Amino acid sequence: MDPENYCNDKLSLGGWVASFHGSFLKENAGIVVRRSSSMGLEDFPSPILVDILSRVGDSTDLARCRLTCRTLRSLSYEARSIRLFCSRERALRSSVPGTVDLHPAFKSVVCNLASLLSSVHSPLSLSLAAERPDCVPAGEIDDGDELYFTDSPFLSRWIPLISARLQSLSIHDYWLQSCWRPSRALPLISIFCSELLNLEIRNAWLSVKELMPMQTLTSLNLNYIRLDDENLEKVNECFPSLQVLNLIDVGGLKEPKIQLLQLRTFTWTVSNFVVSLTVDAPKLVELKLTCVEPKAVHLQTPLLLNLDITIKKVEVIKVDKLHNLRVLRVESSQLGNLSQVFAESRTIKRLEMELYDPACVINTEQCSVSLSDTFPDIEELTIGEKAWFLLPQIVRIKGELVSLKKLVVHESTTELDGAIISSKLSILAHSHVCQVVMVIPATAPIEGRVCAISKCINDFPNIRWEYVTKEIK
């Protein structure tokens, strides 16, 4: 193997060593390398070995690598990516009296490793995660702190040691221990990690008091977070250079407003009921927005190319002109109302429509869409399972859809009937569709799939048909 091309072969550390260095054996007890007489690890360039160790990543595997030879031991601390994971079982073992030597506390392991990494100056990506419980009974908490990774005293012990190296930091906290106590993790990170590029925090209650500006941060991911910044004023103020932002199930919001001049990609899942929400991002090109029943939504995103919006219902939605929008996905109980908002965007080529909840549909006019009037220039149309179920009341075509070439239909097991499908596809009579893709649940009987497809082929012989299966979540 050519050392310069080893990355393309995606070999593990053991496989790579084996191909150059004899035979390789990995057991539960560790890693054993049998050396050949012709060549040793010391003969290979250090940058290549560091790159391989960076791909190994897991702190336990790196510790095993250190036992094989002095070269790997010294170079392991130069790995550019390290992941530390603590299971609930491991945390419990380390808490048993008299077992510290056999099972040292995980927090002590993190601090010791940070001390060893502090002597190296190359960039570092560090991930720290606690095991996620299978199920969490409502209201249950854990007053321990062995898995409370956003604990301020704990962070203060090790972050300053490697802050100069950190380019990317990910902390997945243990929700049962973090949900009931606010953390100063964000202010601490902003103080010590001034050069950080990427930051991810999950499962925590975060305070923004004394949060300092982080001018270099370009990517922020907050997932399942209670955030003490109800209008996101501190996020806008302290992270002005963000290009990628993910706010997934971030609670504690009231009238949140995103106002970031450099933002390019934004995923926002609003978990609680908010009065209003605003996205003001002049360079944004991709937005995925999910919320329930806000009173008002305002989008100021003139360069948007791809929009995925899921809203059960909304009283007022204002969208500034979208002259570049190419891909639109809308899921709502008010499909008709929301579609009219985007009707002026004649650049849309791919459209997907789905009902949020058919049981919420009271006025069919609010969820009825006339495609030929609203989106006459689409080339690809996807109809979700719930919208397809209420077809043709939901989607209507009065005239021709001259540009429509592909239709994707999500079927349900209960409606997998060739006659029903064929009658609903009569909407294609005045279009120029040449391909139809049927997405069928994997649980649907094979016989039903074959019969449905055969009926459609016979009724529409000039269309190219195909079907794919999907797993039910």
N, C-alpha and C positions, 0 to 999 in steps of 0.2 A: 504494500500500500504506500502511496505517495503521502508523506506527512502533510504536505500542503493541502491535500484533498480529503483528509480524514474526516472533516466535519460533514462532508456530504454523505458519508457512509453511516453516520449516526450511531457509531459504535459506543458501547459503554466503556468506562475506564478499563474494566477487565478484558473486554474483547480487544481493545486497542493494544493493551500491553501484551496480550496473548499473541497477536499477529506479529509482533516484533521481538518478543522476549521469552518465548517458550510457551508453557501451558499455564492456564489460569483456573483457579478453583475458588468459588465463593460459597461459603457455608454460613450457617447461622452464627457460628462463633467468630466469623470475620473473613478476611480476604487473604488468600495465600498465593504468592507468585513464585513459580519455579523458574529460576534464572538460567539462561543459556550461557555458555562460556564465552560466546562471541560478542555479546552486547549487553550493557546494563542500562538502567533508566538514566543514569548520569550522562549517558552519551546523547540523549535527546535534548533538543532546545527547551529551555525552561518555559518560554512563552506558550509552547504547545501543551506542555504538561499543565500549566496554570489554566489554560483554556479548557482542558478536559476536566480538571478538578472543579472548575466553575460550573460545568454541565452536570457533574455529579450532584452538587448543590446540597443535598441532605446532610445535616451536621453529623448524624450518626455514621453515615457511610464515609464521610471525610475523616472522622476519628479512626475508623478502621484502616483507611488508607495510610494514616500516619504510622501505623504499626508495621508497614511493609518495608520501609527503608528510610534513610535519613533525607533523601531527596524529596520524597513525597511529604515527609513531616514538615520540612521547612517551607515547601512551596504551597502546602495546603492553606496557610494563612494568607496567601495572596489570591485565593479564589475570589472571583468577582461577584459570585452569587452564593448565598448560604441560606438554607431554610432550617429553622428549628421548630420542632413539633412536639407537643406534650399531650399525651392521652390522659384521660381521667384516671385510668388504672395506674399509670406511672406516678401521677401526682399523689394518689392515695398511698402507694408503696413508700414514697419518700417521706410521708408524714408519720410513718410508724416509728415509734421510739427505738433508738438503737440501730437503725438501718441507714444512717447518713453516709457511712463509708461505702455501702453497697449501692444505695440509691440516693445520691445527693439531690437536694432540692433543685427543681428545674430552674428557678430564678437564679440560684447560685451558679448553675452551669452557664446561663446566659451571660452573667457578669464576668465569669472567668474567661469565657471565650472572647468577650469584648476586650478584655485586658490584653489577651494574646494578639488580637487583631489590630490593636492600637499602634503597634510598631511599624505597620505597613502603610504605605501612602497611596496605593492604587485605589481606583473607584470600587465601591461595594454596594451590592443590593442585598438587603437583609429582610427575611420574612420570619415572623414570629407568630405561631398559631397554637391555639388550644383546641382540643377535640370538641366537636359540636355534639351536644346530647341528641339522642334519637328523638325524644319527645320531651316537652317541657310543660308540665301541668300549669294552668293559669294561676298566676299569683305566687308561684314558688320562687324562692330565692335561696342563695347559699351564702352564709356569712363568712366563709373562708376567703383566703386571698392568694392561695398558691397558684391559681390560674387567672388571677386578676392582673392582666398584662398592661393595662393602661393606668395602673397605679402610679401616682406621681413619684413617691419615694423610690420605687423600683426603677422607673425610667431615668431618674436622676443619677442612679448608680452606674449605668452603663452607656447611655447615649452620649454623654460628653466625651467618653473615651474614643469613640469612633466617628463622631459627628463630622470631622473633616473628610472622612472617606465616603460617607453615605451619599449616594445619589438616588437610591430608591429604598423606601421603608414601607413594610406591610405588617400590620398588627391585627390579628384576629383574636379578639378577646373571648372570654367565657361568660356568656350572657347572664347566667345565674348569679355570678359574683360581681358583675359590673353594672347590672341594670339599675341597682338601687343606690348607687353612689356616684356623684359627678366626678369627672376626671379632668385634670389640667394637662392632659397629654398634648393637646394642640398648642397651648402656649409654650410648654417646655420644648417641644419639637421646633417651634418657630424661633426660639431663642438660641438653641444649640446648633440647629441644622440649617444654616442660612443658605447653603448651596444645594439643598435637596431639589431634585427634579420631579420625583414621583412619590406620592404618599397615598397609602390605603389604610383605612381603619374600619373594622367591622365589630358589631355587637358591643357597643359602649354608649355611655352617657357622657357627652363632651361639653365642657364649658369653653367659652370663648373669651372669658375675662383675661385681660392682659395679653391677648393674642397679638403677635408682632407681624408686620408685613414679611412675606416670603416672596421676594421678587423673582427668584429663579424657578419656582414651582410651576410646572407646565401640565401636570396631570394629578387630579385629586379624585379619590374614590371613597365615598362614605356610604357604608352599607349597614342597614339595620341599626340606625343611630338615633339617639335622642339628643337633639342639638339645641343648646341654649342661645339661639340666634333666630328669633321668630320671623324676622323679615330678611334674613341673610345679608344684613348690612356688613357684618364683619367678614364674611366670605368674600364679598365684592371688594372690600377695602384691603384685605390682607393677602389676597391671591390674585393680583391684577394680571398676571402673565399666563393664566390657565388657558390651555388649548383643548384639553380633554377633561370633562367633568362628569362624574357619575354620582347622583344622589338617589340611592335606592332605599326606599322605606325609611326616610329620614323624618322623624316626628318632631313635634314641638314648634311647628311652623304655623303662622297666622296669615300674614299677607306677604309671602315671599316674593322677592324680585331679584332675578339674576341680571346683573349689569356688568358684563365682562367684554372688553373690546377685542381680545385676542381669541376668544373661544371659538373652536371649530367643530367639536363633537360633544353632544350633551345628551345624557340619558337621565331622565327625572321621573321617579316613581314616588308619588306623594301618598303617604300612608294614612294621613289624617285629613279631616275636613278643613279646608282652608277657605277664607273669605274670597281671596283672589290670588292669582299668580301671574307673574310677568316675566317674559324672557326678552331682554334687550341685548342682542349680540350681533353686531353688524357684520361679523365675519363667519357666523355660524353656517355650516353646510349640511349638518346632519343632526336631527333632533328626534328623540323618542320620548314622548310625554304620556304619562299614565296618571290619571287622578279620578276621583269619584264624582263629587257634585260641587265644584267650585261655583261661586256666584258669577265670577268674571275671569276671563283668560285674555291676555294681551300678548301677542307675538310681534316683536319688532326684529325680524330676521330677513333682511332683503336678499341675501345671497343663498338662502336655503335651497338645497338640492333634493334632500331626502327627508320626508316628514312621516312619522308614525305617531298618531295621536289616538289615545283611548280615553274617552270621557263618558261616564254614564249619562249625565245631562249637565247642561250649563245654561245659565240665564243670559249671559252676555259674552260673546267671543268676538274679539277684534284682531284682525290679522292685517298687517301692513302688506302692501303689494309684493307678491312673490313672483318675480320675473324669470326665475331660473328653476323653479320647482319641477323635478322630473318624476319623482317617485312619491306616491301618497298612499298611506294606509290609514283608514278611518274606522274606528270601532266605537259605536255609540248607540244609545236608544233614540238618538235624534239624528239619524243618518242624513235625512233630507235637509235639516237645518244646517248641519255642519258642512254638507256638500256645497250648499249655496255660498258659504264663506270662501271656498276655494275655487268657485266657478270662474273667476276672472283669470286664473292661472292657466292659460291655454298651452303652456309648455308641458303639462303632465302627460307622460307616456305610459307609465305603469300605475295602475290603480287597484287597491284591495279594499273591499268593503265587508264589514262584519257587524252584526247586532251585538250590543253589550249584553243584553238580557231580554229575550223575547217576552218574558212575563211582565216587563216594565213598559211594553208598548201599549199605550192607551189610544193615541191618535196616530193612525197609520200614515197620515200626511206628513207628520214630523220625521218619519223614518223612511219615507218613500223617495226614491231618486229616479229622475228621468235622465238616463245616461246621455242620450242624443242631444239633450238641451244643455246639460251641465258639463259633461266631459266628452265632447264630440271627437277629440283628436287622440284618444288613448289607443295604444297599440297592444297592451296586455291588460287583461282584467282578471282579478281573483275574487271569487265570492266565497266568504266563510261559511261554515257549516250552519250556523244559526240564521244567517241571512238567506242562504239557499233554501232552508226549510220553509220560509215564508214567501219564497218566490211564487208568482210574479208580483205580489203586492208590494214588495220592497224595491225591486229593480225593474224599471220599465224602459223600453226603447220605442220611441215614437217614429223616428226616422232611421236613416242609415248611419252605421258606425263604419265609415269608409276605411279608417286606419286600423281597426281592430283585427289583429292577426292571431292572438292566442288567448284562450279562456282556460282558467284553472278553477275547478269546482271542488270544494271540500264536502264530501258526502258523509251522511250518518248511516249507521248500520240499519236503523229503522226505515230509512227511505231508499235503500238500495234495490230499487225496482226499475227495470228498464223502461216500462211504460211511463212511469212518473217522471223519470229523468228526461226521456225523449220529449214529453209534453212541455216541460219547463225549458228545454233547450230551443223551443220554438222562438225564443227571443232572438235567436241567431238568423232568423229568416231574412232580415234586411241588413245583414253585416257580411263582412268578407273574411270571417274566421277560417283559418286553415289548419289550426291545431287546437285540440281540447285535451286537457290533462285532468283526469279524475283522481282525487286524493281520497283513498278509501281506508277506513280503520282496519288495522291488522287483524282485529277480532272477527271481521266479516267472513262468512263462509265462502270458500273457494267457488262453490257452485253459483252463489249469488253474484259474485264478481263477474264470472264468465257470462252469465245470462244478461246482466246489465250491459256489459261492454258489447256483446253480440247484437243486442237490440239497438243500441246507439249506432253501431257501424252500419246496420241495415237501413236505418232511417236517415242517416246522414253519410252517405258513401263518399262524398267529396271532401270529407274532413279527416285529417290524420289524428287517430285516437291513441292515447296511452294512459295507463293508470299506475299510480304509485301507492304504496301502503304507508300508513303512519301509525306509530304506537300511541295508545291512549294514556295520557298522563294521569 
